[in-house]
């Protein structure tokens, strides 16, 4: 079954899903695997989490070292907390519909009903115990609600709401679970924002606001736009920059950069144009680059952010700002030029240090070429270039290796190459895997000399070794997990479309041809006194394939 691949920008169906094998492969970008690989890559989780997700979907209870009682208690605790967060979301969502104040505020910010729905915006009433009363009425434990930063207080003093008189922004993690909330005052006052503190469900440094909404764009483009706040992210999405997300109430953390690395290869920093935003962009660029991400910086006009741009200039204004990017080095040099005149000696001292950390020789030379004519006391541009470069090289420190890499573009139409094996071998293997006469072909699969190509021989040998007592039963998806994953990958490349109708006569003719070829090889080997029917070239090839990579190149 062919479909569009989610792992690259796919315009023509190139993802081949074989339900009989339980395997997928994209013939354009090369992604492949089984259901566990699929969940791990599409939901960006490790194997343990993928196993849990699939078990929940299948209604299977996983057993482990913990006792059944402990597991049940932990599961019950998670369910209570999830139910509490869902209940709080339902309450806030219901209140925004009732509040004329909240609706007026949203309208003034250009946030329409569709946006409120998409981002699940809510409202915490300007009443100290509205959520407390709702949770109590719904039967949720207030002590647990306190651990989730929903309420404050205790049973002796009584409980009160954490969020009061605020527009509410639900925060979902990359799996789509509501794990926290942010709240913004609708009028003047401090603090303007209140954000959930770390809880058993939530760690600020491990979550990015908007990642859940941006995930499909990130899968296709592998590029994110990093904004500063909730409304900035929403404004970007409304303007068509749907890969936008943000850190939460703090500057970007290393763990958030690691999370981004799971989802994309490149990041555009789209922070506010004020002094604090410029400083935060400088720091974020280093953190992102340290994780091997390609980074560029979009410099917004002073005092602007994506939300103000959208309100003033419409979607085109935000798109223009997101597209007008600089490399981190260009960004830093531009900021230096805004602060200091090139006639100031301090300008050049700072510049030397900036250029000494240029990530590539090309960027260094580009800046040297541009700034050399401004170099003090040297009117000869050639001499100025040399002097500037000399000063830079004196300060240059061994740079850390840059791990950034761009996603390789997939050019042209997807072409299914298939595994390079003989058509008769292909017929026998496909008949064994997918036909109804597997038992009749099992002995043939075990005959190593029957196969012509190394690839077919390895597949046949792997199956024969895994099932020495007889053929496996059921569709391949039920037993291929007993084979090496690389062998399963090769099986997924078997191109049965080459064969046409795979009927009994066709397979019989294929087997007869393989047996004739085997007899001819044995005959020729006996005539020259060689008890091994493989040719010298095939022997050399087999020996080469057995060598480890370091032995092969020695």
N, C-alpha and C positions, 0 to 999 in steps of 0.2 A: 504494500500500500504506500503510495507516494503522497507527500504533503509538503507544505512550506516549512523550512527548517527554522527553529527559533534561535539558533546559535549564530546566525549571520544574517545580514540583510538579503533575504531570499525572495526573488521575484518570480522564479519558476520553481515548481515543486522539485526538490532535490533530496528530501528526507525520505528514506525507504524504511518502513517499519514492517518487520517480519514477525507476525504474531505466532507463527508456528515455532520459530526459533526463540522468540522472546528477546529480540535484539533489534536495535535501530542503527542506521548508518546514514550520514549525509554524504552524498557523492560530490558535493561541491567543497565544503569546508573540512570534511574528514572526521567530524564528531561521530562517535559510535559508543555503544555500550548496551547494558541491559536496563531493567526497570530501576535498579538501584542507582546506576550512573545517571539516569534521566532525572530522578528526584534530586540527587545531589547537585546536579548542574543547573537545573531549572529553578530550584529553590535555594541554591547556595548553602547547603548544609553538609555536614560530614556523614559518614556511613551510619553511625549510630543514630543520628537524628532521622536519616532517610528510612532506616529500619522501623523506627518508632512511628513515623508518618504513615508508612505503608501498612504497618500492623493495625493502626487505628482505623485506616480506611477499610481494611479487610475484616475488621472485627475480631482480630486475634490478640490474645493477651500474651505479652512477652514475659518469660520467666528468667530470673537471674539469680545472683547470689543472695539478694535480700529475701527475707521471708515474705510469704504471701501477705501477712498482716501489714508488714512495713510498706510493701509496694502498694497495697490497697489504701493505706493511710496517706501516702505521698500523693497518690492519684486523687484521692478525695480532697486533699488540701489544694492541689492545683485546680480542681474543678470548682471549689468554693471561691478561690481567688479570681478565676476566669469569669465566673458568674457575677461576682461583685463588679468587676470592671465593665462587663457588658450591661449590667443594671445601671451603673453610673452613666454610661454612654446613652442609654435609652432615656434616662432622666434629663440629661443636658439637651439631648436632641428634641425632646418634647417641649422643654422650656423655651427654646429659641423660637418655636412656632407661636408661643403664647405672648412673647415679649415684644411690644411695639418699640421699646427702647433698643433692643438688640437688632431688630429688623431695620430700624432707622440708621443705626451705626453701620450696618453692613451695606445698606444702600449708599450711604455717604462715601464708603470706600470702594464703591463699584462692584460689590460682591452680590451677585444675583442669587435667585433661589436654586438654580442648577448648581452653582458653585458651592453653596451651603450644603446641598445634598451630596455632591461628589466628595467633598472633604469632611463630611459628617460634622460640620460645625455645630456647636451647642451654646447654651447660655446657662450660667450659674446665677440664679436670682439674687437680688440684693437683700437676702434674708439669711440670717445666720445659721439656720438649722433646716433648710428646705431639703437638702440631700439626706441629712440624717433621718428626717421623718420618712422620706421615701424608702430608704434602705430598711428602716425598722419595719415599716408597713409590709415590705416585700419579704421580710424574714431573713435578711442578711445580717451576719454578725458584725457589729460596729467595731469590735476590737480588731477584727481582721481588716476592716475598712481603714482603720488607722494605719496599719502596717503598709497599706497600699497608697498612702498619702491622699486619701479621699476625705477623711475627717480628722479632727483633733480632739483631745480630751481623754476622759476615762469614765468608768461607771460611777465613780464617786462625784466627780465634778460635772459630769454630763459631757456630751459630745457636741461639737459644732463643725460646720463645713469649712474645709480648707479653701475652697473657691467660692467667692462671694462677689456678685456684681461684675462678672467677667465673661467675655466671649471665650468659649472653650474650644481648644484644638485637640482632638484625640490623636494620640501617637501610637501607631501600629509598628510592630517590628517587621522584619523581612518575611515572616511567615504569615503576617496578617492579623496577629493577635493584638488586641488593645492592651498596652502595657503601661501607659502613662497619659497624663493630660497636661496641657499648657493653658494658662488663663491670662487674658489681656483686659486691663481696665478699659471701660468704654469712655471714660472721661479723664480728667487730670487726676494726678495722685501718684503715690509711690507705694510699693514698687509697681511699675507699669505692667510687668509680667511676673507671674508666679508659675514655676514649673515643678512637676513632681520630682521629689528627691529620689535617690536610689531606693529601690524596694526589692522584695524577693522576686518580682517579675521584671524589674527594669534597672539597667545601669546606663546612665547617660552616655558614657563613653563607648557603649556598644551598640547604640541605636542612632539612626539618621532619620530625621523627619522628612516624609515624602518618598522614602525609598520604596514603600509598598506601592504607591501610586506611579512611581517612575520605573518600576521593574521591567515592564515590557519594552520601553524605549531603551533601557540599558542593555537588555539582552540583544537587541538588534543593532544598536549603534556603538555599544561599548564605550560611550562617552557620557559623563555626568557634568552637570552645572551645579557648582556648590554656592549656595546663597547663605545669608546670615540668619534669617528668621522665618517664622511661619507665613506671614503675609507675603514676604518676598517669594517664597517657594510657590505659593498659590498664584501669585501674579505671573510668574514665569510660565506655569502650566497654562494659565488662561491665554497667554500670549503665544503659545505654541512651543515653548521651550520645555518639553515634557520630560526631560532628563534631569530636572532640577530637584535638589534636596538640600537639607541643612543640618548642621550640628545643633545641639539642643541646649541653649542657655549658657553655653561655654564656648571657648575657642576650640578649634578642631583638635581631637585627641588622636593619638597614634592608633588606638584600637579602631576608631572610626575610619581612619585611612586604610587599615587592613581590611575592614569590611568593604570599603569601596573597591579595593583591589579584587575582591571576589566577583564584583559585578561589572567592572569596566576596566579599560586600559588607559583612558585619558580623562582628565578633569579640567574644566574651565572654572576658575575662581571668579565668582560674580558678587563680590562683597560691596558694601556701601562705599560711596566716594569720599567719606569724611576721613579724618586722620586716623581714627580708631579702626575703620575698615581697611585702610591701606596697610596699617601695621599688621592687622590680623591676616591679610592676604599674603604678606611677606612671609610670615611664620607658617601659614598653611602650605605655601608652595614647597618649603623645605620638608615638611612632614609628609606630604604626598609623594615628593620625589624620592624620599628615603624608602618608600614602599614600592618603588619601581614604576610609578605611574607617570605618564606624560602629562605635563602641567603647562597651562597657559593662563594668563590673567586678563580679565576684561575690566578695564578701568572706567568706572562710571563718573559722570560729572560730580563735582564737589556738592555734597548735600543731597545727592540722589541715591535711590535704591530701586530695585526692580518694581516695587509697588508704586512709588511716585512716578516713575517713568511710564508705567502702564496708564496711570490716571491722566497724565499730562499728554503723552505722545501716542498712546494706544499700543496695541500689540507690536506694531512695526518698530516702535522705539525700543522695546525690550529686545526684540530680535536683533536689531542693529547693535545694541550694546553687547549682547552675548557673542556676536560674531566679530566684533572689533577687539581682537585679543593680541597680547604680546607674550613673548617668552618671559619667564621670571627674571632673566638677566636684563632684558630690554625694559621691563617694568621697573626694576630697581634703579637702573641708570636714569630713567625718565624721572623718577622721584627725586633722585639726587640733583638733577638739573633744575627741578622746580625749587629746591631748597637753597642751592648755592649757585653763584655765578661762576663761570669757567675762569674768570680772572682771580678767583679766590684760591689760594694754595690749598686750602682744606678740601676743595672740590677734588683735586687730583689725588690727594692722599687717600680719600675714600674710594675714588674710582679705581686706583691700583688694586685695592683689596677686593672690590667687586669683580674686576676682570680676572684677578688671580684665581677666582673660583668659577670661571666660565665653564659650563659643562662640556662644551665642544670647542675644538680649534676654530671651526667655522664661525661660531658666535663671537669668539674673541677677536678674530681678524675683522669681522664686520664692524665691531665697535671701534677697533683701532683705526680702521679706514675712515670712519665717520668723524672721530674726535681728534685725529691727528692735526687737521688744519687749525684747531683751536688751542693746540698745545702752547703754553707760554714760552716766550723768548726764542722760539724756533720758527722762523718763517718758511724754512725749507721743509716741505711736507714729508719728503723721504726721510730726512733726518729726524723729524718729529715722530714718525711711525716707529723708527728704530729706537728712539729714546723711550717712547711710551711702552713699547713691547719689552724693552730691557727692564724697566721698573716693574712691570707686571710679573715678569719671569722671576725676579728676585723674591717676590712675595708669594709666588705660587707654591701651594702646598699639594702634596699628593692627594688628588681628589678620589673620593670613593667611587667605585665603579657604578655607573648608572645602569640600573636594571630596567629602565623604561623601554617598552617596546610597543609599537603600534600594531593594531590588528591588521594582519595581511589582507588586502583586498582580494576578493574572489572574482576574477575576471572571466568573462565568457559564460557560455551556458553550461550547466552541470552535465557531466558526462559519466555515465555508469560504466566504469572500466571492467569490473568483474575480476575474479581471480584467474591468473594466466595458467590454465590447465587444459589438457586435451579434452576434446568434446566427448569422447567415449568415457573417459574418467568422470567427467561432469555428469553424464547420464547415470552412471552407476551410483555415484555419491548421492545425487538428488533422489534417485529411486529408493535408496536405502533410508534417507532422511525423511522423505515425505510420502513414499509409496506405501502400499498395503502388503508388500511381500518382503519385508525386512528380514525375516528369518531365513529366506532362501538366499539372500545376498550376504549374510553374515560371514560365511566362510570365505567368500571372495574378498571382503573387506580386510580379512586377516592375512591375505596373500600379498606380502610386500613386493614381490617380483612382478605382480600384475600391473603395477602403476608405472607410468612413464615419467611424470614430472615429480619433482621433490615436494611441491606443495600438496598435491593429491595424496602422495605417499604418507606425508606427515599427518594429514587429517585422518586417513584410514587407519594408520597405526595408533593414533591417539584414541580413536573409538574402540579399536580391537583391544588395546591394553586396558581401557576402562571397563570393558564388559567381556572378560575372558570366558565366562560361563555360558554366554548366549546373548542374543540381541536385547537391547532395552525395549521397554514397552511404552506406548503412548507417544504423543507428539514430542518433537525435539525439545520444546520449551520445558518439558518435565524432567529431562535428564541431561541436558547439555551443561548444567552447572558442575558435572563431574569431570568435565574437560578443562584444560588450561584455557584461561580467557583469551589468549592470543589465538588459539586454535578455533575457539568460538567466533572470534572476529573474522578469521579467514573463511569459516563456514558462511558467515553473513555475506561474504563477497561472492559466493557461488551464483553465477548469473544463469539461472534456469531459462531465461528468455531466449538464450541462444539455441535451445533445444527444440522448440516447437512442442508437439504432442508427445508426452512422456508415457507412451503406452508399452505394453508387455513386449511387443515385437521390436520396438525401437531399442529398449533396454537390452533385450536378448542379443540383437545385432551388435550393440556397443560392447557387451561382455565378450562376444565371440571375437571381435576385433582386438580387444585387449589380450585375449588368450593367444591369438595368432601372433601378435607382436611379441609376447613373452616367449613363445616357442622359437621364434626367429632369433631373438636375442640369445637364448640359451644355446641354440644351434651354432651361432657365430662364435660364441664364447668357447664352446667345446672344440671348434675347428682350430682356434688359435691357442688352445691350451689354457684358457683363462676361465677359472671356475666362478668368476664374478661377472654376471651379464652386464653390469653397468659399464659404460664407456669410461675412458680415462678422464674425459672432461667432466662427466657426471660424478666420478669419484672425487675429483678435485673440488668440485662444487659442494659435495656433501661434507668433505673435510673442512672446507672454509666456513660452512654454516655452523659447524660444531665448535669452532674456535670462539673464545671470548673476544670482545672488541679490541682489547689492548693487545692480545696475541695476534689478532688478524692484521694489525697495522705495524707490527714490529718487523 
